[in-house]
Amino acid sequence: MTKRQVLLLFGVILLCYVPILFGEMAVVDDAGLLKRAQAAVEGKGLHGLFGQSAAGLYFRPMVRINAYLDSLLIGYRPFWLHLETVLMHSINALLVALMTVRLFRIYKPSLPSKTTGLLILGAGLLFGLHPLTAESTSWYSGRSDIMACAGVLGSALLVLDYRLKGGIWRLLLSLIFLFVGTMAKEPALAFTVGWCLLLMAPIPQQGGSNQNRRSWWLVGLILLGSILPFAAFLGWRSSLVTGVHGNIGKTLVFMDEQPLYCLMLWARAIGFYAKKLFLPWPLNFAIIDVDPLYDLFAIPVLILLFYLLFRRTLLSWMALSGVILAAPALLIVLGKIAWTPFAERYLYMPLALVVPALICGLAIRLKPEHLKRLSVGLAVVLAVFGATTSHRAYLWGDGLRFLKDMTEKSPQFRTGQMMYGARLWESGDIAASAEAFRKAKRIPAIGYNPEPDVYLAMVDYVQGRKQEGLNGLRFAVHRSTYRKPLAFQLLRGILRQFPEDTELKFHIRQIVEEDPNPLPNTNAENYYRYANLWLRLGEREKAMDLYRKAIQYRGKTHWEKKMSRLAKRKLRRLERAGR
């Protein structure tokens, strides 16, 4: 690629994402990611960035390191954080273009440089502007996909270079890239299979001198590439992670108890994600269900995958490697791990390998006189994709716009309705907030969640129906059992929002004192949340006593240990202030 093409690639992607550069941070997780990275270092030093994550569900030290460096160098400045993310995504688009360069060098070295240049640039832009990449690029917390994809692409490029030029150091370096990508997001580990496929795939003889050589040492390298990333990842993780998240266990039990239902969900996911690659609309952050007809679409998709496997070419196996990167999403679709079973960001990494294989595959099958039509068609697709992606960036740039879009497309997503209601409340739109929480209440749920009732009670209170509002608060707090910490947190938020309302503070104190069961479960979180509430009510000594109980509680889970650490930090601050 020429410098002009590289600048054009970066410039077009940056122009497409201009709306997010001047937007705010996402309402989901973004601020928390920066705070958690800072807290990890404050509590344990730099070692805290690499582990002691007792959750065992997500182990992503590269993301935490990146967030910590951002907190030091950039701080909470949305423009620069978004710009960094867009540039990282642009680098991945450049890597996709370089991958396409390698494929053209292997399959079509005789094509005119002008024609290949346009197609190579088009491949980079197709990835960079694809609507399925908008979620990871517009969402700071979605940066894990971008970082993991960089590791996968770097690894794949080095494998191709080894096939063309030789050099055992390239293979070893490719394994390091793969390991680093896995440290950013676990699904990158699925490229271990792709690594072996790219190393074994037959390629045309004109691409180099040693492409199809087979020997026992090559078999050994393939085995090394299969085992080493798994062993390194699992070994480091087991040394740093102190427990296993219950959701993983629940998923395995569910698979054992409902194998046929799992197969049906997997077929649905395969059909759905295959369609999304080529027809990404409609776009939605919270996809909680998809059409059962995708079960049938999975049949031709599986036939196509078997065709790619048995075709035994570099292009077919590269496309298959991309599809395999989406395999971890089949576990998430069972609904036991993530908060939504389907997500567009799960196709970020697969897209990076499918795009160069697709562009090169089309180019080698078309006659030279038809390549111009391919370039024109690609330009039309890029214009449509670019407009769609820019609109998604515009939605992500404002919390209210984003949540409104999400709740309109997924009206039965209860968590989304409550997030939208809370955001409307913060913006001062009380009537719309009440409507969102009423919708949330009508959605069936397991267990009682006090959040809708607390906000609806406060709507009554601020609109002059004070007694109805106070009665609603009393009902919500006293009814809560296992969600009692959330009720305490909501009351504390109300006191913070209305610091001058002494009447409200008096009645909330009364509600808390009258609670017949304030601590239904004596664990660290209950003590910690209860202490925070009493501290906000002005009861310093009572809060300190509850913080001590939270510290003394010997919890086994990651969350309980985290609550104990937070309580210890709060208690130290109060003791220092009291000296």
C-alpha positions in Angstrom: 0.0 0.0 0.0 1.1 3.5 -0.7 1.3 6.3 1.9 -1.6 8.0 0.1 -3.8 4.9 0.4 -2.9 4.6 4.1 -3.8 8.2 4.7 -7.0 7.9 2.7 -8.0 4.7 4.7 -7.4 6.5 8.0 -9.1 9.7 6.9 -12.3 8.0 5.6 -12.7 6.0 8.8 -12.0 9.0 11.0 -14.6 11.0 9.0 -17.2 8.3 9.4 -16.7 8.3 13.2 -16.7 12.1 13.7 -20.1 12.0 15.6 -18.6 9.8 18.3 -15.5 12.0 18.7 -17.8 14.9 20.0 -20.1 12.6 21.9 -20.0 11.5 25.5 -18.8 8.2 27.0 -21.3 5.3 26.8 -23.8 4.9 29.6 -22.8 1.2 29.8 -19.5 0.4 31.7 -17.2 3.1 30.2 -16.7 5.2 33.4 -16.6 2.0 35.5 -13.7 0.5 33.4 -11.4 3.5 34.0 -12.3 3.5 37.7 -11.8 -0.2 38.1 -8.3 0.0 36.5 -7.3 2.8 38.9 -8.8 1.0 41.9 -6.8 -2.2 41.0 -3.5 -0.3 41.1 -4.4 1.6 44.3 -5.3 -1.6 46.1 -2.4 -3.9 44.9 0.0 -1.9 42.8 0.8 -2.7 39.2 0.2 -6.4 40.0 -3.5 -5.6 40.3 -3.6 -5.0 36.6 -2.7 -8.6 35.9 -5.0 -10.5 38.0 -6.3 -11.6 41.3 -9.6 -11.5 39.5 -11.7 -13.9 41.5 -14.6 -13.7 39.1 -12.9 -16.0 36.6 -15.4 -15.0 33.9 -13.4 -12.3 32.2 -9.6 -12.3 32.4 -8.4 -9.4 30.2 -5.2 -7.8 31.7 -4.4 -6.0 28.4 -7.6 -4.1 28.5 -7.1 -3.2 32.2 -3.5 -2.0 31.4 -4.8 0.1 28.5 -7.5 1.7 30.7 -5.0 2.4 33.5 -2.7 4.2 31.1 -5.6 6.2 29.7 -6.6 7.2 33.2 -3.1 8.5 33.8 -2.3 10.1 30.4 -5.8 11.2 29.2 -8.1 11.1 32.1 -11.9 11.2 31.6 -11.9 13.2 28.4 -14.3 11.6 25.9 -12.9 13.2 22.8 -9.3 11.9 23.2 -10.5 8.5 24.5 -12.8 8.1 21.5 -10.1 9.3 19.1 -7.7 6.7 20.5 -10.3 3.9 19.9 -11.0 5.0 16.4 -7.3 5.1 15.5 -6.9 1.6 17.0 -9.8 0.4 14.8 -8.2 2.1 11.8 -4.9 0.2 12.5 -6.9 -3.0 12.3 -8.4 -1.9 9.0 -4.8 -1.3 7.8 -3.9 -4.8 8.9 -6.9 -6.2 7.0 -5.6 -4.3 3.9 -2.1 -5.7 4.4 -3.6 -9.2 4.7 -5.3 -8.6 1.3 -1.9 -7.5 -0.1 -0.4 -10.9 0.9 -3.3 -12.8 -0.7 -3.1 -10.9 -4.0 0.7 -11.5 -4.0 0.0 -15.2 -3.7 -3.0 -15.6 -6.1 -2.9 -12.6 -8.5 0.6 -11.3 -8.8 0.0 -10.4 -12.5 -2.9 -8.0 -11.9 -2.2 -4.3 -12.6 -1.1 -2.4 -9.5 -3.9 0.2 -10.0 -6.6 -2.5 -9.9 -5.1 -4.3 -6.9 -4.6 -1.0 -5.1 -8.2 -0.2 -5.4 -9.4 -3.6 -4.2 -6.8 -3.6 -1.3 -8.0 -0.2 -0.2 -11.6 -1.4 -0.6 -11.0 -4.4 1.7 -9.6 -2.2 4.4 -12.5 0.2 4.1 -15.0 -2.6 4.0 -13.8 -3.7 7.4 -13.3 -0.2 8.8 -16.8 1.0 7.7 -18.7 -2.2 8.3 -21.7 -1.5 10.6 -20.8 -4.5 12.7 -17.6 -2.8 13.9 -19.5 0.3 15.0 -20.4 -1.1 18.4 -16.8 -2.0 19.4 -15.4 1.3 18.0 -18.0 3.6 19.5 -18.0 1.9 22.9 -14.8 2.4 25.0 -15.5 -0.8 26.9 -15.8 -2.6 23.5 -12.1 -1.9 22.9 -11.3 -5.5 24.0 -12.5 -6.6 20.6 -10.2 -4.2 18.8 -7.2 -5.1 20.9 -7.8 -8.9 20.5 -8.4 -8.5 16.8 -5.0 -6.7 16.4 -3.3 -9.7 18.0 -5.1 -12.2 15.7 -4.4 -10.1 12.6 -0.7 -9.7 13.6 -0.5 -13.5 14.1 -2.2 -14.3 10.8 0.1 -11.9 8.9 3.2 -13.5 10.4 2.0 -17.0 9.5 1.5 -15.9 5.9 4.9 -14.2 5.8 6.4 -17.4 7.1 4.7 -19.4 4.3 6.1 -16.9 1.7 9.6 -16.1 3.1 10.3 -18.7 5.8 12.0 -17.9 9.1 11.0 -19.8 12.2 11.1 -16.6 14.2 8.0 -15.4 12.3 6.0 -18.4 13.7 7.3 -17.8 17.2 6.4 -14.1 17.0 3.0 -15.0 15.6 2.3 -17.1 18.7 3.3 -14.2 20.9 0.8 -11.9 19.1 -1.9 -14.6 19.5 -1.1 -14.8 23.2 -1.3 -11.0 23.6 -4.6 -10.9 21.8 -6.0 -13.6 24.1 -5.0 -11.4 27.1 -7.3 -8.8 25.6 -10.3 -11.0 25.0 -10.6 -14.8 25.5 -12.3 -15.6 22.1 -9.1 -14.8 20.4 -7.9 -18.1 21.6 -10.1 -19.7 19.0 -7.6 -18.5 16.4 -5.4 -21.4 17.5 -7.4 -23.5 15.0 -7.0 -20.9 12.3 -3.3 -20.6 13.0 -2.9 -24.3 12.2 -5.2 -24.1 9.1 -3.2 -21.2 7.7 0.1 -23.1 8.3 -1.2 -26.2 6.5 -3.3 -24.7 3.7 -1.9 -25.5 0.2 -1.1 -22.3 -1.8 -0.1 -21.8 -5.4 3.6 -22.4 -6.2 4.1 -18.9 -7.7 3.7 -17.3 -4.3 7.1 -18.4 -3.0 9.5 -21.3 -2.8 8.5 -23.2 0.3 4.8 -22.8 0.6 3.7 -26.5 0.5 6.7 -28.1 2.1 5.7 -30.8 4.6 8.0 -32.3 7.2 7.9 -33.7 10.7 9.2 -30.4 12.1 6.3 -28.6 10.5 3.9 -31.1 12.1 5.7 -30.3 15.4 5.2 -26.6 14.9 1.5 -27.1 14.2 1.1 -29.0 17.4 3.1 -26.3 19.2 0.8 -23.7 17.8 -2.2 -25.6 19.0 -1.0 -26.3 22.5 1.2 -23.4 23.5 -1.4 -20.6 23.5 -3.8 -22.8 25.4 -1.2 -23.8 28.0 0.1 -20.2 28.4 -3.3 -18.7 28.7 -4.7 -21.3 31.1 -1.5 -21.4 33.1 -1.3 -17.6 33.7 -5.0 -17.4 34.3 -5.0 -20.2 36.9 -2.1 -18.5 38.7 -3.9 -15.2 39.0 -7.6 -16.1 39.1 -8.7 -17.3 42.5 -12.1 -18.7 41.6 -14.5 -19.8 38.8 -17.5 -17.7 38.0 -20.7 -19.5 38.6 -22.2 -18.6 35.2 -19.7 -20.8 33.4 -20.7 -23.7 35.6 -24.3 -22.9 35.0 -23.7 -23.0 31.2 -22.1 -26.4 31.3 -24.9 -27.8 33.5 -27.5 -26.4 31.1 -25.7 -28.0 28.1 -25.7 -31.3 29.9 -29.4 -31.1 30.9 -30.8 -29.6 27.6 -28.6 -30.8 24.7 -31.4 -30.7 22.1 -32.5 -27.2 23.1 -28.8 -26.0 23.0 -28.4 -27.5 19.5 -31.5 -25.5 18.4 -30.1 -22.3 19.9 -26.7 -22.9 18.2 -28.4 -23.4 14.9 -30.3 -20.2 15.3 -27.2 -18.3 16.2 -25.3 -19.7 13.2 -28.0 -18.6 10.8 -28.4 -15.2 12.5 -24.7 -14.3 12.5 -24.2 -15.5 9.0 -26.9 -13.2 7.8 -25.5 -10.3 9.9 -22.1 -10.5 8.1 -23.7 -9.6 4.8 -26.9 -7.8 5.8 -26.2 -6.3 9.2 -29.5 -4.5 9.6 -31.3 -3.9 12.0 -28.5 -2.8 14.3 -29.2 -3.1 18.0 -27.0 -3.2 21.2 -29.4 -5.4 23.2 -30.5 -8.3 21.0 -32.4 -10.6 23.4 -34.1 -12.8 20.8 -34.0 -13.6 17.1 -36.5 -15.1 14.6 -36.7 -19.0 14.9 -36.6 -19.2 11.1 -32.8 -18.7 11.4 -32.8 -22.3 12.5 -33.5 -23.3 8.9 -31.0 -20.9 7.5 -28.3 -22.6 9.5 -28.5 -25.7 7.2 -27.1 -24.0 4.0 -24.6 -22.2 6.2 -23.3 -25.4 7.6 -23.1 -26.9 4.2 -21.1 -23.9 3.0 -18.7 -24.3 6.0 -18.1 -28.0 5.1 -17.5 -26.9 1.5 -14.8 -24.4 2.7 -13.2 -27.1 4.8 -12.9 -29.7 2.1 -12.0 -27.2 -0.6 -8.5 -27.1 1.0 -7.3 -23.7 -0.2 -5.7 -20.8 1.6 -8.7 -18.6 0.9 -11.3 -21.1 2.0 -9.4 -21.9 5.2 -8.8 -18.3 6.0 -12.6 -17.6 5.7 -13.2 -20.7 7.9 -10.7 -19.4 10.4 -12.7 -16.2 10.7 -15.9 -18.2 11.2 -14.3 -20.3 14.0 -13.5 -17.0 15.8 -17.3 -16.6 16.2 -17.6 -20.0 17.9 -17.3 -18.7 21.5 -20.5 -16.7 20.9 -22.3 -20.1 20.7 -21.8 -20.4 24.5 -23.0 -16.9 25.2 -26.2 -17.6 23.2 -27.3 -20.0 26.0 -28.0 -16.9 28.1 -26.0 -17.8 31.2 -22.9 -15.7 30.8 -23.5 -12.3 29.3 -26.5 -10.0 29.8 -27.7 -10.4 26.2 -27.4 -13.7 24.4 -26.7 -12.1 21.0 -24.4 -9.1 20.1 -23.0 -7.5 17.0 -19.5 -7.1 18.5 -19.0 -10.8 18.5 -18.4 -10.6 14.7 -15.7 -8.0 14.9 -12.8 -10.5 14.9 -14.4 -12.9 12.4 -15.0 -10.1 10.0 -11.3 -9.3 9.9 -10.5 -12.6 8.3 -13.6 -13.1 6.2 -13.2 -9.7 4.4 -9.8 -10.3 2.8 -10.7 -13.8 1.8 -13.9 -12.6 0.3 -12.4 -9.8 -1.7 -9.5 -11.9 -3.0 -11.8 -14.8 -3.8 -14.1 -12.6 -5.9 -11.1 -11.0 -7.7 -9.5 -14.3 -8.8 -12.8 -15.6 -10.1 -13.7 -12.6 -12.2 -12.3 -11.8 -15.6 -9.9 -8.8 -15.7 -12.5 -6.7 -17.6 -15.1 -7.3 -14.9 -12.9 -6.2 -12.0 -13.9 -2.6 -12.6 -17.5 -3.6 -11.9 -16.4 -5.2 -8.6 -14.7 -1.9 -7.7 -17.9 0.1 -8.5 -20.1 -2.4 -6.5 -17.7 -2.2 -3.6 -17.8 1.6 -3.6 -21.6 1.5 -3.4 -21.5 -1.0 -0.5 -18.9 1.2 1.3 -21.2 4.3 0.9 -24.2 2.5 2.4 -22.1 0.9 5.2 -20.3 4.2 5.9 -23.6 6.1 6.3 -25.0 3.4 8.6 -21.9 3.3 10.7 -21.8 7.1 11.0 -25.4 7.0 12.2 -24.6 4.4 14.8 -21.7 6.5 16.0 -24.2 9.4 16.3 -26.5 7.3 18.5 -23.7 6.1 20.7 -22.5 9.7 21.2 -25.5 10.6 23.4 -26.8 8.4 26.2 -30.5 9.3 25.8 -30.4 8.7 22.0 -28.6 5.4 22.5 -31.0 4.1 25.2 -34.1 5.3 23.3 -32.9 3.4 20.2 -32.2 0.3 22.3 -35.6 0.3 24.1 -37.5 0.9 20.8 -35.8 -2.1 19.2 -35.9 -4.3 22.3 -39.0 -3.2 24.2 -39.0 -6.4 26.3 -35.5 -5.8 27.6 -36.2 -4.9 31.2 -32.7 -3.7 32.1 -32.7 -1.4 29.1 -36.0 0.1 30.1 -34.8 0.8 33.6 -31.5 2.3 32.3 -33.5 4.6 30.0 -35.9 5.6 32.8 -32.9 6.5 35.1 -31.3 8.5 32.4 -34.5 10.4 31.7 -34.9 11.1 35.4 -31.3 12.6 35.5 -32.2 14.7 32.5 -35.3 16.1 34.2 -37.9 14.5 32.0 -39.9 13.1 34.9 -43.0 12.1 32.8 -41.0 10.1 30.3 -39.0 8.5 33.1 -42.2 7.3 34.8 -43.4 5.8 31.5 -40.2 3.9 31.0 -40.3 2.5 34.5 -43.9 1.5 34.1 -42.9 -0.4 31.0 -40.2 -2.1 33.0 -42.6 -3.2 35.7 -44.9 -4.8 33.1 -42.0 -7.0 31.8 -42.0 -10.4 33.7 -38.9 -11.0 35.8 -37.6 -13.5 38.3 -37.4 -12.0 41.8 -38.3 -8.5 42.9 -36.3 -5.5 41.7 -37.0 -2.3 43.7 -35.7 0.1 41.1 -38.9 0.8 39.1 -40.9 1.2 42.3 -38.4 3.6 43.9 -38.2 5.8 40.9 -42.0 5.8 40.4 -42.3 6.7 44.1 -40.0 9.7 43.6 -42.0 10.8 40.6 -45.0 11.0 42.9 -42.9 12.9 45.5 -41.5 15.5 43.1 -44.9 16.1 41.5 -46.5 17.0 44.8 -48.0 13.6 45.9 -45.6 13.3 48.7 -47.5 10.9 50.9 -48.0 8.5 47.9 -44.3 8.8 47.1 -43.2 8.0 50.7 -45.5 5.1 50.8 -44.1 3.8 47.6 -40.5 4.1 48.9 -41.5 2.2 52.1 -43.1 -0.6 50.0 -40.1 -0.9 47.7 -37.5 -1.0 50.5 -39.4 -3.3 52.9 -40.3 -5.7 50.1 -36.7 -6.1 48.9 -35.0 -9.3 50.1 -32.0 -10.5 48.1 -32.0 -7.1 46.3 -31.8 -5.2 49.5 -28.3 -3.7 48.7 -29.8 -2.2 45.5 -32.6 -0.6 47.6 -30.0 0.9 49.9 -28.0 2.2 46.9 -31.1 3.8 45.4 -32.0 5.5 48.7 -28.4 6.8 48.9 -28.7 8.2 45.4 -31.9 10.0 46.2 -30.3 11.6 49.3 -27.4 12.8 47.1 -29.8 14.2 44.5 -31.9 16.1 47.1 -29.3 17.2 49.7 -31.3 20.2 50.9 -34.6 18.4 51.4 -34.5 17.7 55.1 -38.1 16.4 55.1 -37.2 13.7 52.6 -34.1 12.8 54.6 -36.1 12.5 57.8 -38.7 10.2 56.1 -36.0 8.0 54.5 -34.3 7.6 57.9 -37.7 6.6 59.3 -38.2 4.1 56.5 -34.8 2.5 57.1 -35.3 2.3 60.8 -38.8 0.7 60.4 -37.4 -1.9 58.0 -38.3 -5.3 59.7 -35.4 -7.1 57.9 -32.7 -4.6 56.9 -30.1 -7.4 56.5 -31.8 -10.5 55.2 -28.3 -11.9 54.2 -25.4 -11.0 56.4 -22.8 -10.7 53.7 -20.1 -8.1 52.9 -22.2 -6.3 50.2 -25.2 -5.9 52.5 -23.1 -4.5 55.3 -21.2 -2.2 52.9 -24.4 -0.8 51.2 -26.1 -0.4 54.5 -23.1 1.5 55.9 -23.0 3.8 52.9 -26.7 4.7 53.5 -26.2 5.4 57.2 -23.2 7.5 56.4 -25.3 9.6 54.0 -27.9 10.0 56.7 -25.2 11.4 59.0 -24.7 8.4 61.3 -20.9 8.2 61.2 -20.3 5.8 64.1 -23.0 3.4 63.0 -21.6 3.4 59.4 -18.1 2.7 60.8 -19.4 -0.3 62.8 -21.1 -1.7 59.7 -17.9 -1.2 57.6 -16.0 -3.2 60.2 -18.5 -6.1 59.9 -18.1 -6.0 56.1 -14.3 -6.3 56.5 -14.6 -9.1 59.0 -16.9 -11.1 56.7 -14.9 -13.9 55.1 -16.5 -14.2 51.7 -15.4 -16.6 49.0 -16.7 -15.0 45.9 -15.0 -12.1 44.0 -17.8 -9.8 44.7 -17.8 -10.3 48.4 -14.0 -9.8 48.6 -14.4 -6.6 46.5 -17.0 -5.3 48.9 -14.7 -6.0 51.9 -11.9 -4.1 50.2 -14.2 -1.1 49.5 -15.4 -1.1 53.1 -11.8 -1.2 54.3 -10.9 1.8 52.1 -14.0 3.8 53.4 -13.2 2.9 57.0 -9.6 4.2 56.7 -10.8 7.5 55.2 -13.3 8.0 58.1 -10.7 7.1 60.7 -8.2 9.6 59.2 -10.9 12.3 59.1 -11.7 11.7 62.7 -8.1 12.1 64.0 
